[in-house]
Amino acid sequence: MDIKMILGILLASIFSKNFALIERLGTGAVLENERSSRRSLTLGLGTTLVMVLSTLITWPLNKYVLEKVPYMQTMAFVLVVLIVVEIIHLIAKNILDTYCKANFVKFAINGAVLGLCIENSHADLVTALVTSAAMGIGFMLTMTVYAKIKNTLIDEEAVPPTFRGLPIDLLTAGMMVLALLALNFKF
């Protein structure tokens, strides 16, 4: 794998194939985000770590064990993601509880992590790891930018009452999707 391929995966994963906005995986974690930009960045970094570690475990598991029983893939991947999240939570409990509090379980139920593991099961290991890191960075940027827009740029008082709350959140996410669709990288 050369640098052009890595750059292509990075750009495509962050912009034109963003899991949270374009692929609509893990959207709940973004839309329900009531954190500051800094805490969103931390949650995004944690999600990136979970994506990379889960891919590191699920890829060989799929290649050497689950190819003969493909109907077990989703259940096995969910179990692996839950175990990875719990191990990370046990190791870094003090740091993560400060930033994430009770929302740490969102790592485990994030559809983006499971979708990424399933998608990466058909690629080679190096490509799968680069893709998982790039998708995690894209997810982190989406959460951070969305939190910044939601917390600073949207004046709730200026929004008509019928559009307050979830409707304005969905409109904001939709505008972010349109901006990303204009950057359709194909490598």
C-alpha positions as CSV (number, residue, x, y, z in Angstrom):
1,M,0.0,0.0,0.0
2,D,1.5,3.3,-1.1
3,I,1.0,6.8,0.2
4,K,-1.4,7.7,-2.6
5,M,-3.7,4.8,-1.6
6,I,-3.6,5.8,2.1
7,L,-4.3,9.4,1.2
8,G,-7.2,8.3,-0.9
9,I,-8.7,6.1,1.8
10,L,-8.3,9.0,4.3
11,L,-10.0,11.6,2.1
12,A,-12.8,9.3,1.1
13,S,-13.4,8.1,4.6
14,I,-13.5,11.6,6.1
15,F,-15.5,13.3,3.4
16,S,-17.3,11.3,0.7
17,K,-17.9,8.1,2.7
18,N,-18.4,9.6,6.2
19,F,-20.1,7.0,8.3
20,A,-22.1,9.3,10.4
21,L,-23.5,11.5,7.7
22,I,-23.3,9.8,4.3
23,E,-23.6,6.2,5.3
24,R,-26.0,7.1,8.3
25,L,-24.3,4.7,10.7
26,G,-23.8,6.1,14.2
27,T,-26.0,9.1,13.5
28,G,-27.7,8.8,16.9
29,A,-24.4,9.5,18.7
30,V,-24.0,12.6,16.6
31,L,-27.5,14.0,16.9
32,E,-27.9,13.3,20.6
33,N,-24.6,14.9,21.3
34,E,-25.1,17.5,24.0
35,R,-21.4,17.9,24.7
36,S,-18.9,20.7,24.1
37,S,-16.5,20.5,21.2
38,R,-13.7,19.3,23.4
39,R,-15.7,16.5,24.9
40,S,-17.0,15.5,21.5
41,L,-13.4,15.4,20.3
42,T,-12.6,13.0,23.2
43,L,-15.6,10.8,22.5
44,G,-14.6,10.8,18.8
45,L,-11.1,9.7,19.7
46,G,-12.5,7.0,21.9
47,T,-14.7,5.8,19.0
48,T,-11.7,5.8,16.7
49,L,-9.7,3.7,19.2
50,V,-12.7,1.3,19.5
51,M,-12.9,1.1,15.7
52,V,-9.2,0.3,15.2
53,L,-9.1,-2.3,18.1
54,S,-12.3,-4.0,17.0
55,T,-11.0,-4.2,13.4
56,L,-7.8,-5.6,14.7
57,I,-9.7,-8.4,16.4
58,T,-12.6,-9.0,14.0
59,W,-10.6,-9.2,10.8
60,P,-8.6,-12.3,11.8
61,L,-11.6,-13.8,13.6
62,N,-13.6,-13.5,10.3
63,K,-10.8,-14.7,8.1
64,Y,-9.8,-17.8,10.1
65,V,-13.0,-18.8,12.0
66,L,-16.1,-17.2,10.7
67,E,-15.6,-17.8,7.0
68,K,-17.1,-21.3,7.5
69,V,-20.0,-20.0,9.5
70,P,-20.9,-16.5,8.0
71,Y,-24.3,-16.4,9.7
72,M,-22.5,-16.0,13.1
73,Q,-20.5,-12.9,11.9
74,T,-22.8,-10.2,13.2
75,M,-23.3,-11.8,16.6
76,A,-19.6,-12.5,17.0
77,F,-18.7,-8.9,16.0
78,V,-21.1,-7.4,18.4
79,L,-19.6,-9.5,21.2
80,V,-16.1,-8.4,20.2
81,V,-17.1,-4.7,20.2
82,L,-18.7,-5.0,23.6
83,I,-15.6,-6.7,25.0
84,V,-13.3,-4.1,23.5
85,V,-15.4,-1.3,24.9
86,E,-15.5,-2.8,28.3
87,I,-11.7,-3.5,28.4
88,I,-11.0,0.1,27.4
89,H,-13.5,1.4,30.0
90,L,-11.8,-0.7,32.7
91,I,-8.3,0.5,31.7
92,A,-9.1,4.2,31.4
93,K,-12.0,4.5,33.7
94,N,-11.0,7.7,35.5
95,I,-10.2,9.6,32.3
96,L,-13.2,8.3,30.4
97,D,-15.7,8.9,33.2
98,T,-14.6,12.5,33.4
99,Y,-15.4,13.1,29.8
100,C,-18.1,10.6,29.0
101,K,-19.8,9.9,32.3
102,A,-22.7,7.4,31.7
103,N,-22.7,7.8,27.9
104,F,-19.7,5.5,27.6
105,V,-22.1,2.7,26.4
106,K,-22.6,4.7,23.2
107,F,-19.3,3.3,22.0
108,A,-20.7,-0.2,22.3
109,I,-24.0,0.5,20.6
110,N,-22.6,2.7,17.9
111,G,-23.7,1.3,14.6
112,A,-20.7,2.8,12.9
113,V,-18.3,0.5,14.8
114,L,-20.2,-2.6,13.9
115,G,-20.8,-1.5,10.3
116,L,-17.1,-0.8,9.9
117,C,-16.1,-4.2,11.2
118,I,-18.5,-5.9,8.8
119,E,-17.3,-3.8,5.9
120,N,-13.6,-4.3,6.6
121,S,-14.0,-8.1,6.8
122,H,-13.6,-8.3,3.0
123,A,-10.5,-6.2,2.7
124,D,-6.9,-7.1,3.5
125,L,-5.7,-6.3,7.1
126,V,-3.6,-3.2,6.3
127,T,-6.4,-1.6,4.3
128,A,-8.9,-2.5,7.0
129,L,-6.8,-0.9,9.7
130,V,-6.2,2.3,7.6
131,T,-9.9,2.4,6.8
132,S,-10.9,2.0,10.4
133,A,-8.5,4.8,11.5
134,A,-9.7,7.1,8.7
135,M,-13.4,6.4,9.4
136,G,-12.8,7.1,13.1
137,I,-11.2,10.4,12.3
138,G,-14.1,11.2,10.0
139,F,-16.6,10.3,12.8
140,M,-14.6,12.4,15.3
141,L,-14.6,15.4,13.0
142,T,-18.3,15.1,12.4
143,M,-19.1,15.0,16.1
144,T,-16.8,17.9,16.8
145,V,-18.0,20.1,14.0
146,Y,-21.7,19.3,14.7
147,A,-21.2,20.1,18.4
148,K,-19.6,23.4,17.5
149,I,-22.4,24.3,15.1
150,K,-25.1,23.3,17.6
151,N,-23.5,25.0,20.6
152,T,-22.4,28.3,19.0
153,L,-24.0,29.0,15.7
154,I,-27.6,28.0,16.3
155,D,-29.6,30.5,18.3
156,E,-32.6,28.6,19.6
157,E,-34.6,31.8,20.2
158,A,-34.3,32.7,16.5
159,V,-35.6,29.3,15.4
160,P,-39.4,29.0,15.0
161,P,-40.9,27.0,17.8
162,T,-42.0,24.1,15.5
163,F,-38.4,23.7,14.4
164,R,-36.7,23.7,17.8
165,G,-35.0,20.5,19.0
166,L,-34.8,17.5,16.7
167,P,-36.1,19.3,13.5
168,I,-33.3,21.9,13.6
169,D,-30.8,19.2,14.4
170,L,-31.8,17.2,11.4
171,L,-31.7,20.2,9.2
172,T,-28.2,21.0,10.4
173,A,-27.1,17.4,9.8
174,G,-28.7,17.6,6.3
175,M,-26.8,20.7,5.4
176,M,-23.6,19.0,6.6
177,V,-24.4,16.1,4.3
178,L,-25.0,18.4,1.3
179,A,-21.6,20.0,2.0
180,L,-19.9,16.6,2.1
181,L,-21.7,15.4,-1.1
182,A,-20.0,18.3,-2.9
183,L,-16.7,16.8,-2.0
184,N,-17.2,13.5,-3.6
185,F,-13.7,12.0,-3.7
186,K,-13.3,8.8,-5.7
187,F,-10.0,6.9,-5.4
